[in-house]
Amino acid sequence: MRAVVITIGACILIGGISLAVQHALPMQHNIYSRVPEAGVLWYALGGPTPDRLTWLGVEGLLVSFLDLPLDLVLVTAGTCLALIGLAARTRH
């Protein structure tokens, strides 16, 4: 299970880095490229809109999260998952 979490985290991390590089390369040729927001992936995967959540304070947190660049969210989530997988202790 530990290896699965590390692998998934590494794949998400690589996806975030590749998205950042994909949007950074056109800037070298003076072409403006905008990184999509995390809300694009959230709504594509069927995530609820912030006004449908009833938990106290979660609406503002979700709105802030959805406004972040997608590559930043993927790199952060992938790093956290990989570190969680690396820190997990095996039980014998």
SVG drawing of the C-alpha trace seen along z (x, -y; Angstrom):
<svg xmlns="http://www.w3.org/2000/svg" viewBox="-26 -39 39 48">
<polyline fill="none" stroke="black" stroke-width="0.4" points="0.0,0.0 2.9,-2.3 4.3,-1.9 1.0,-2.6 0.7,-5.9 4.2,-6.9 3.6,-6.1 0.4,-8.0 2.0,-11.0 4.9,-10.9 2.7,-10.7 0.6,-13.7 3.9,-15.6 5.2,-14.8 1.9,-15.9 2.1,-19.3 5.6,-19.9 4.9,-19.0 1.9,-21.4 4.1,-24.2 6.8,-23.5 4.2,-23.3 3.0,-26.8 6.5,-28.2 7.9,-27.3 5.7,-29.6 6.8,-32.5 10.3,-32.1 9.0,-33.1 7.0,-36.1 3.7,-34.3 1.5,-34.7 0.0,-31.5 -2.3,-31.3 -2.3,-28.3 -5.7,-26.9 -7.2,-27.2 -7.7,-24.2 -11.5,-24.7 -11.3,-23.4 -10.2,-20.0 -12.5,-20.1 -15.6,-20.7 -14.5,-18.2 -14.3,-15.5 -17.7,-16.3 -16.8,-18.3 -19.6,-20.3 -19.9,-24.1 -18.9,-26.0 -22.5,-27.2 -23.7,-23.5 -21.4,-22.8 -23.0,-23.2 -20.0,-22.8 -19.0,-25.9 -16.2,-27.8 -15.6,-25.3 -17.1,-27.5 -14.4,-30.1 -11.7,-27.6 -12.9,-25.8 -13.3,-29.1 -9.7,-30.0 -8.5,-26.5 -10.3,-26.6 -8.7,-30.0 -5.2,-28.6 -3.2,-27.6 -3.7,-24.0 0.1,-23.2 0.6,-24.6 -2.2,-22.4 -0.9,-19.3 2.7,-19.8 1.6,-20.4 -0.8,-17.5 1.7,-15.1 4.5,-16.1 2.2,-15.7 1.0,-12.2 4.6,-11.1 5.8,-12.3 2.9,-10.6 3.8,-7.4 7.4,-7.7 6.6,-8.5 4.2,-5.5 5.6,-2.9 5.3,0.7 3.7,2.9 5.2,6.3"/>
</svg>
